[in-house]
Amino acid sequence: MVTDLWNSIKNGRFSPVYLLYGEEEYFIKETKRLICERALADEDAEFNLASIDLEETPVEVAIEEMETLPFIGERRVVLLHNPSFLTAERKKEKVEHDLKRLEGYLANPSPTTIAVFIAPYPKLDERKKITKELKRNAAVLESKPLYERDLAKWIGNHAKTLGVTISQDGIESLLALTGNHLMMAATELEKLALYATNEQVIDGAMVDKLVPKNFDQNVFDLVDYILNGQKKKAVELYKELLMLKEEPIRILAAIARQYRIILQVKKLSSQGYGQMQIASKLKMSPYPVKLAMKRINDFSEKSLLRALGQLAELDYRMKTGLGDKEIQLELFILQS
């Protein structure tokens, strides 16, 4: 559990070797920050913190850093990024690594160094000896993306650690605006906590007021307006996106993606798949699937396919220079 690992670090119980891997950036970044903050005094960081990219540097050079004694302070921290030799990925390495020497180090790590392997990969190759040795000798964090229910719970708990409370509609608004992106949600929640006092509750209205909409959320709203026949609002939002220097081709591609998601969700739902199963099958977060499921009964497959055909034709015309891009997309919005 990430909370157990964080508590150990906060209490000064450090492992000589850490392995942080997975696709969820937030937990990796926060663990790395905690290690550096708790293991090194501010005045020691300049001399006792090293960061090495293992795609550019042989691991034996990194081991020399790991075996170097700390300067003045109690310990050193060595951050080892991109250890692609732990994966099954087949690509020509820029450098050769002496993995036997690394195995030897892992068996007898320096007591004055904290080595942190940072592997932002969804999977490691469990068949490799070096992966087995690293997992055996390191404190391991597998950083997986959270499902919507777990993410909502995490936001509520994190708000408490920040000294504030967030309501259920506040959580839902934050998830809608950050698209289930944990790093973004955490950053925005910290900003909201600074705005709120201990007596205030962060509610949906506060979130909507203070958290800016990202491109994807604006496109969600744009597609909603189009599908619900709110043409005036759709055109107004489209023009706002143009004022923000968004390219019509990018907007078109994002609209087409939303239509495809609705069509795919509609087909899978008709086959008996639930929200989480659909998200897994489409390899996407549950939130856009949840939004799509609210729309699937309002539109036939035929109408969705017709719209996708129109968008494909429009995409071709834009890319081949036939007509004004901005006007053509506006006409599609008005005629849908």
Secondary structure, DSSP 8 states (H G I E B T S, - for coil): -HHHHHHHHHTT---SEEEEEES-HHHHHHHHHHHHHHHS-GGGHHHHEEEEETTTS-HHHHHHHHHS--SSSS-EEEEEE--GGGS------SS---HHHHHHHHHS--TTEEEEEEE--S---TTSHHHHHHHHHSEEEEE----HHHHHHHHHHHHHHTT-EE-HHHHHHHHHHHTT-HHHHHHHHHHHHHHS-TT-EE-HHHHHHHS---HHHHHHHHHHHHHTT-HHHHHHHHHHHHHTT--HHHHHHHHHHHHHHHHHHHHHHHTT--HHHHHHHHTS-HHHHHHHHTTGGGS-HHHHHHHHHHHHHHHHHHHTT-S-HHHHHHHHHHH-
